[in-house]
Amino acid sequence: MDVASIFAEHHVGLVRLALIMLGDQASAEDVVQEAFARTHAGRGRLRDPGKALTYVRSAVLNGCRSVLRRRATVLRRAVPYEPPVWSAESAAMLGEERREVLLALRELPRRQREALTLRYYLDLTDQEVADTMRISAGTARSTIARGLAALGRALEEES
């Protein structure tokens, strides 16, 4: 599969993945654009061109991690962290339950948040989650299970 067809088929989903991870549309689009640009530039170096989509997903996750690290560094030196404010339009569009789930998801540890987002938002198999996160399939399954349990506890507390 070439980079152009991956872009055409998966760009929107990858932007949504990054948006869930980052909470900011512009940053999400930047991360995905950078991942595709790097993949396109290095397409000749891919060992297995059939795994280009997995590589792009990993690049998006890594890009999100980098943005979050930079934000954390800035926030440590600045005022205390305030969660992203939902616009009136976004709040109206999102049901209260969905918003609660997204807020609870943001409170999970990074690895659990990534695993749950890949598994249930992008609807990847456990093996695809493992490949994307570069962990074993067993670790992916246990991370997903722990994330679901923590998410369930967080949502019960809010009710």
Phi, psi and omega in degrees: 000131181271164186298322181296318180288326175297316179300310183299322186272329191239357185303310183298315179297322179289324176295319178296320176302310181296324179297318177296320182289324189255332181074018185215117185300313183297316179295321179299314179296321178297316181297315181293319178299316180296320179297317179291321180297317179292322178295316180297316181296326183255019184300331179288341181266355179295127180294318181231097182303338177292343179258020181298321179296317177299319178297316180296317178300315179297319179296322178295314178299316179297320177297319177297317178300318180296316178299316180295323176296315179298318178298317181298320179297315179296317183291330177296331182266353185244202179291161180303152183296133171244130179299154180302139180274130178283135177292159179301320180296315180295317181296323179291323183286322181276132174292157181301320180296317181296320179296320178297319179297315180296320178293318178294322179298321179295336181277347180289157173302150186310312185295319178293319179299315179297313182298315180294320180295315179296317185288312189257337178271314178271354177059042178276154174287166178302320180294319178294322175298314180299315180296317181295318182274353181060049176228172179285160180296322178296319177295321178298314180298316181291325177294319177296315181297315179295323178295317178297318179297315180294321178295318177299317178297318181295320181287327176293322179295326182284338184285000000 
